[in-house]
Amino acid sequence: MRYQQSESREPGAIAITWLTAALVATGIALRVWQYLGRSALWTDEATLANNIVGRGLRTLLLEPLAHGQAAPLGFLLIEKLAVRSFGANELALRAFPLACSIVALLLLWRVALWMLPRAVVPIVVAPFALAPPLIFFATDAKQYSGDMAVALLLLLLALELGTRELGARRAVVIAVSGAAVVWLSQPAVLVVAGLAAVLIASALLAGEHRRAGALAAVTGVWALSALAVAGVSLARLEPGTHRLMYTFWSDGFWPMSLVHGEGVWWPFQRTASLLSHQLAVPPLAGTIGTIVVLAGGI
């Protein structure tokens, strides 16, 4: 992995920093504006909200959700507390997703500064801050913005693990932090698996076997917690909901067979599609950008 940690001294660095800050501020303002618009809950929000508002805390956390819904326990707990504190209304239900979206935007800025040359950071931040789908889902009473925030926080923690000295106190703090935040996101188990594999493999390839063991211990705590989240989530699904989720999200996973061309090109096509639909990047530019990013990572 490549990291950019030192402060940039190149000409125009201050202007680039201000440009990035303006993009982040604009992204936050657009999310708050969307939130204050207080639009009516759409179907998927309303069905999850019905579970949150209509159930007691014990039933909400321990029994399968109705109406074909699924959500991580941490998210449900925070949403229930928000409703109890501020009432059963759109603003209360959407407050935590809004906060997660803003945190995700700030985390992306931090990660981009860490990993990329400063001049490239606005190019990364701009689509994330301004894309209409991300602004819309920032105030959606669902866990999606929390998934983004957790993924970026885990990435930031992984950068800490991969590039700085790993003392006992730092290792404990990072291990506990990662293990806690995964309870806000069901897909976090996939993020943890990828980050752990890269961290441990990088240390082993560098001949740092002792460090690899320490990294395995920290990410192992993340993995155990993430597996617990996945296990609890699966156990709480009704059979019909399980089939629905499996079918609905099946196109988000790489086909098992690489014999056919569709399987070989799936990572490029899928990433380009996500850039196009989620970040409003033109399909051709998204495809070229995907190839460049994947080639650069290799």
C-alpha positions as CSV (number, residue, x, y, z in Angstrom):
1,M,0.0,0.0,0.0
2,R,1.1,3.5,-0.7
3,Y,0.8,6.3,1.9
4,Q,1.2,10.1,1.8
5,Q,1.8,11.2,5.4
6,S,4.1,14.2,5.2
7,E,2.8,17.8,4.9
8,S,3.0,19.0,1.3
9,R,5.2,22.0,0.6
10,E,4.5,22.3,-3.1
11,P,3.1,25.6,-4.5
12,G,-0.6,26.0,-4.3
13,A,-0.9,23.6,-1.3
14,I,-2.9,26.1,0.7
15,A,-5.3,26.8,-2.2
16,I,-5.8,23.1,-2.6
17,T,-6.5,22.7,1.1
18,W,-9.1,25.6,1.0
19,L,-10.7,24.1,-2.1
20,T,-11.0,20.7,-0.4
21,A,-12.4,22.4,2.7
22,A,-15.0,24.2,0.6
23,L,-16.0,21.0,-1.1
24,V,-16.5,19.3,2.3
25,A,-18.4,22.3,3.7
26,T,-20.6,22.3,0.6
27,G,-21.2,18.6,1.0
28,I,-22.2,19.0,4.6
29,A,-24.5,22.0,3.8
30,L,-26.3,20.0,1.1
31,R,-26.8,17.1,3.5
32,V,-28.2,19.4,6.2
33,W,-30.4,21.1,3.6
34,Q,-31.8,17.7,2.5
35,Y,-32.3,16.7,6.2
36,L,-34.2,19.9,7.0
37,G,-36.4,19.5,4.0
38,R,-38.1,16.8,6.1
39,S,-39.5,14.8,3.2
40,A,-41.9,12.0,3.9
41,L,-40.5,8.6,4.7
42,W,-40.4,6.4,1.6
43,T,-41.4,2.8,1.7
44,D,-38.2,1.1,2.8
45,E,-37.6,3.8,5.5
46,A,-41.2,3.6,6.7
47,T,-41.1,-0.2,7.1
48,L,-37.9,-0.1,9.2
49,A,-39.3,2.9,11.1
50,N,-42.4,0.9,11.9
51,N,-40.2,-1.6,13.6
52,I,-38.2,1.0,15.5
53,V,-41.2,3.0,16.7
54,G,-43.7,0.3,17.3
55,R,-41.5,-2.2,19.3
56,G,-40.0,-2.1,22.7
57,L,-36.2,-2.1,22.9
58,R,-35.9,-5.8,23.9
59,T,-38.2,-6.9,21.1
60,L,-36.5,-4.7,18.6
61,L,-33.0,-6.1,19.4
62,L,-33.8,-9.7,20.0
63,E,-36.6,-10.7,17.6
64,P,-36.5,-10.7,13.7
65,L,-37.6,-7.5,12.1
66,A,-40.9,-7.4,10.3
67,H,-41.7,-6.3,6.7
68,G,-38.5,-7.9,5.2
69,Q,-36.1,-5.6,7.0
70,A,-32.6,-6.1,8.4
71,A,-30.4,-3.8,10.3
72,P,-27.4,-4.0,12.6
73,L,-28.1,-4.0,16.4
74,G,-26.0,-0.9,17.0
75,F,-27.9,1.1,14.5
76,L,-31.3,-0.1,15.9
77,L,-30.2,0.8,19.4
78,I,-29.2,4.3,18.5
79,E,-32.3,4.9,16.4
80,K,-34.5,3.7,19.3
81,L,-32.8,6.0,21.7
82,A,-33.2,8.9,19.2
83,V,-37.0,8.3,18.9
84,R,-37.4,8.1,22.6
85,S,-35.4,11.3,23.1
86,F,-36.8,13.4,20.3
87,G,-40.1,11.8,19.3
88,A,-41.3,9.5,16.5
89,N,-40.6,11.9,13.6
90,E,-38.6,12.1,10.4
91,L,-35.9,14.3,11.9
92,A,-35.3,12.0,14.9
93,L,-35.1,8.9,12.7
94,R,-32.7,10.6,10.2
95,A,-30.4,12.4,12.7
96,F,-28.0,9.5,13.2
97,P,-27.7,8.7,9.4
98,L,-27.0,12.4,8.8
99,A,-24.3,12.4,11.4
100,C,-22.8,9.3,9.9
101,S,-22.7,10.8,6.5
102,I,-21.0,13.9,7.7
103,V,-18.4,11.8,9.6
104,A,-17.9,9.7,6.5
105,L,-17.1,12.8,4.5
106,L,-14.6,14.0,7.0
107,L,-13.0,10.6,7.2
108,L,-12.7,10.4,3.5
109,W,-10.8,13.7,3.5
110,R,-8.5,12.4,6.2
111,V,-7.9,9.1,4.4
112,A,-7.3,10.9,1.1
113,L,-4.7,13.2,2.7
114,W,-3.0,10.2,4.2
115,M,-2.8,8.0,1.0
116,L,-2.6,10.5,-1.9
117,P,-0.7,13.6,-3.0
118,R,-2.5,16.7,-1.8
119,A,-3.2,17.9,-5.3
120,V,-5.4,14.8,-6.0
121,V,-7.5,15.1,-2.8
122,P,-10.2,17.4,-4.2
123,I,-10.7,15.0,-7.1
124,V,-11.5,12.3,-4.6
125,V,-13.6,14.4,-2.2
126,A,-15.7,16.3,-4.8
127,P,-17.8,13.4,-6.1
128,F,-18.3,12.0,-2.6
129,A,-19.4,15.4,-1.3
130,L,-21.6,16.4,-4.3
131,A,-23.1,13.2,-5.7
132,P,-26.9,13.4,-5.5
133,P,-27.4,9.7,-4.5
134,L,-25.0,10.1,-1.5
135,I,-26.8,13.3,-0.5
136,F,-30.1,11.6,-0.6
137,F,-29.1,8.5,1.3
138,A,-27.3,10.7,3.9
139,T,-30.7,11.5,5.3
140,D,-32.3,8.1,4.7
141,A,-33.5,6.5,7.9
142,K,-31.5,3.4,7.0
143,Q,-28.0,2.2,7.9
144,Y,-26.3,2.9,4.6
145,S,-24.4,6.1,5.6
146,G,-23.3,4.2,8.7
147,D,-21.9,1.5,6.5
148,M,-19.8,4.1,4.7
149,A,-18.6,5.8,7.9
150,V,-17.6,2.4,9.5
151,A,-15.8,1.3,6.4
152,L,-13.8,4.5,6.2
153,L,-13.0,4.5,10.0
154,L,-11.7,0.9,9.7
155,L,-9.6,1.9,6.7
156,L,-8.2,4.8,8.8
157,L,-7.4,2.5,11.7
158,A,-5.8,0.1,9.3
159,L,-3.5,2.9,8.0
160,E,-2.6,3.6,11.6
161,L,-1.7,-0.1,12.1
162,G,0.2,-0.4,8.8
163,T,2.4,2.7,9.0
164,R,3.1,3.5,12.6
165,E,4.7,1.8,15.6
166,L,2.3,-0.6,17.2
167,G,2.7,-0.2,21.0
168,A,0.6,-2.2,23.4
169,R,-1.7,0.8,24.3
170,R,-2.2,1.8,20.7
171,A,-2.9,-1.8,19.7
172,V,-5.6,-2.1,22.5
173,V,-7.3,1.2,21.5
174,I,-7.4,0.3,17.9
175,A,-8.6,-3.3,18.5
176,V,-11.4,-2.1,20.8
177,S,-12.4,0.7,18.5
178,G,-12.7,-1.5,15.5
179,A,-14.5,-4.2,17.4
180,A,-17.1,-1.7,18.6
181,V,-17.8,0.1,15.4
182,V,-18.6,-3.0,13.4
183,W,-21.8,-3.4,15.4
184,L,-23.1,-0.4,13.4
185,S,-22.6,-2.1,10.0
186,Q,-23.3,-5.6,8.7
187,P,-21.0,-5.3,5.6
188,A,-18.1,-4.5,8.0
189,V,-17.2,-8.2,8.1
190,L,-16.2,-7.9,4.4
191,V,-14.2,-4.8,5.1
192,V,-12.4,-6.3,8.1
193,A,-11.5,-9.4,6.1
194,G,-10.0,-7.4,3.3
195,L,-8.0,-5.0,5.5
196,A,-6.7,-7.8,7.7
197,A,-5.5,-9.8,4.7
198,V,-3.6,-6.8,3.3
199,L,-2.1,-5.8,6.6
200,I,-0.8,-9.2,7.5
201,A,0.3,-10.1,4.0
202,S,2.3,-6.8,3.7
203,A,4.1,-7.5,7.0
204,L,4.9,-11.0,6.0
205,L,6.2,-10.0,2.6
206,A,8.4,-7.4,4.3
207,G,9.8,-10.1,6.6
208,E,8.3,-8.5,9.7
209,H,6.9,-11.7,11.3
210,R,6.6,-10.3,14.8
211,R,4.7,-7.3,13.5
212,A,2.5,-9.6,11.4
213,G,1.6,-11.5,14.6
214,A,0.7,-8.2,16.3
215,L,-1.5,-7.2,13.4
216,A,-3.1,-10.6,13.3
217,A,-4.0,-10.2,17.0
218,V,-5.6,-6.7,16.5
219,T,-7.5,-7.5,13.4
220,G,-8.4,-10.9,14.9
221,V,-10.4,-9.0,17.5
222,W,-12.1,-7.0,14.7
223,A,-12.8,-10.2,12.9
224,L,-14.4,-12.0,15.9
225,S,-16.6,-9.0,16.6
226,A,-17.6,-8.7,12.9
227,L,-18.3,-12.4,12.7
228,A,-20.5,-12.1,15.8
229,V,-22.4,-9.2,14.0
230,A,-22.9,-11.4,10.9
231,G,-24.0,-14.3,13.0
232,V,-26.5,-12.4,15.0
233,S,-27.8,-10.7,11.8
234,L,-28.3,-14.0,10.1
235,A,-29.9,-15.6,13.1
236,R,-32.4,-12.7,13.3
237,L,-33.6,-13.0,9.7
238,E,-36.9,-14.7,8.9
239,P,-36.5,-17.4,6.2
240,G,-38.4,-15.2,3.7
241,T,-36.3,-12.2,4.5
242,H,-33.1,-14.3,4.1
243,R,-34.1,-15.3,0.6
244,L,-35.1,-11.7,-0.3
245,M,-31.7,-10.4,0.9
246,Y,-29.8,-13.1,-0.9
247,T,-31.5,-12.4,-4.1
248,F,-31.5,-8.6,-3.8
249,W,-27.7,-8.4,-3.1
250,S,-26.5,-11.3,-5.2
251,D,-25.3,-9.0,-8.0
252,G,-23.0,-7.3,-5.5
253,F,-20.7,-10.3,-5.2
254,W,-18.1,-11.5,-7.7
255,P,-19.4,-14.5,-9.7
256,M,-17.7,-17.7,-8.5
257,S,-16.6,-18.8,-12.0
258,L,-13.9,-16.9,-13.9
259,V,-14.2,-19.0,-17.0
260,H,-16.7,-16.7,-18.7
261,G,-15.8,-13.2,-19.7
262,E,-18.5,-11.7,-17.5
263,G,-16.7,-13.1,-14.4
264,V,-13.3,-11.9,-15.5
265,W,-14.5,-8.3,-16.2
266,W,-16.9,-8.1,-13.2
267,P,-14.7,-6.0,-10.9
268,F,-14.2,-3.4,-13.6
269,Q,-17.9,-3.4,-14.7
270,R,-19.2,-3.3,-11.1
271,T,-16.9,-0.5,-9.9
272,A,-17.6,1.6,-13.0
273,S,-21.3,1.1,-12.4
274,L,-21.0,2.2,-8.8
275,L,-19.0,5.2,-9.8
276,S,-21.7,6.1,-12.4
277,H,-24.8,5.5,-10.3
278,Q,-23.6,6.5,-6.8
279,L,-21.0,9.2,-7.6
280,A,-22.6,10.5,-10.8
281,V,-19.3,9.9,-12.7
282,P,-20.0,9.4,-16.5
283,P,-19.8,5.6,-17.4
284,L,-16.8,6.0,-19.7
285,A,-14.8,8.1,-17.2
286,G,-15.8,5.6,-14.5
287,T,-14.5,2.7,-16.5
288,I,-11.2,4.4,-17.3
289,G,-10.8,5.5,-13.7
290,T,-11.5,2.0,-12.5
291,I,-8.8,0.5,-14.7
292,V,-6.3,3.2,-13.7
293,V,-7.0,2.7,-9.9
294,L,-6.9,-1.1,-10.1
295,A,-3.7,-1.0,-12.2
296,G,-2.1,1.4,-9.8
297,G,-3.0,-0.7,-6.8
298,I,-1.3,-3.7,-8.5
